[in-house]
Amino acid sequence: RRSLCLFAEQYDIDGARLRTAPYSISHTMYDMRRTSQDTPKKRTLVIIALLMILAIHAHLNLSIFTITKKSIKLENLDVYQLPSGLQEPPHMSDLDPNVLIQNGKKHIGDVHGEGLIHIGAWIFVTDADGLFLLIQRGPELVTCPNAWGIVGEHTTPDEEPIETAKRGISEELGDDLLDEIKSIQNLTETPQYLVFDWGHRVDRQLTYIWHAQLGKRHEDLHLVLDDEVANHKWLDMDKLKKQLRKEINGTHEVFCVPTETEYYVNMINTTKLPPER
């Protein structure tokens, strides 16, 4: 039996080409062996149909056979600067967004490469039982490959903070989850100024920290993961805290930012919702 294999290019969030990955159609398209019902004419028609599919796929650059959905690449972000005379706040400190001075727009790769201030969101997602959703970053990503973390998203120009949070859930976990949100709220009164020096880039982000509680148990949820998400799992509060504490005292290879994640997890009061009727 023969199987058809297609290829789709993948990119990281900065727009850099990562790899060309094969996607196979596991179902046999047709049997090449001659049977009583198999005729040369039928085989010719099947081959022509397959060639047309491949031609359309190549022309439109479609990923119609992928299981996960393709990442949406952000091009430009609003960038900001601090007022003259105001020292840079320390990592994980409150910062009023009104003090920032907008300084145009830049490509997301330049924003990170030059360490410019931008705005984004972290979203802690819990199900109706209070279990936390963790997602594993893909192995192709430059920053924290294979590490576990939470949903994160950059704010696009003219986008409200709550819209960023909802878009992050939609893009990384699927549109269906937006309808399952029971409540979504800020964990801090003021967004947090976060600074991460990854060596290859510096990330200065004014970050809104959100907690989105879903109205269903995770077994009843339909997730459509972004193609930059390798895996996901659900943990209760105690197990999550134990794993974070172990990672903080260890090698920092399992979680991307364990210290910061633990700090904000401690602000969350998980409430088990009554089952839906």
Buried (B, 14 or more C-beta within 10 A) or exposed (E): EEEBEBEBEBBBBBEEEBEEBEBEEEEEBBEEEEEEEBEEEEBEEBEEEBEEBEEEBEEEEBBEBBEBBBBEEBEBBBBBEBEEEEEEBEBBEEBEEEEBEEEEBBBBBBBBBEEBBBBBBBBBBBBBBBBBBBBBBBEBBBBBEBBBBBBBBBBBEEBEBBBBBBBBBBBBBBEEBEEBBBEBEBBEEBBBBBBBEEEEBBBBBBBBBBBBBBBBBBEEBEBBBBBBBBEBEBBBBEEBBEBBEEBEEEEBEBBBBBEBBBBBBEEBEBEEBEEEE
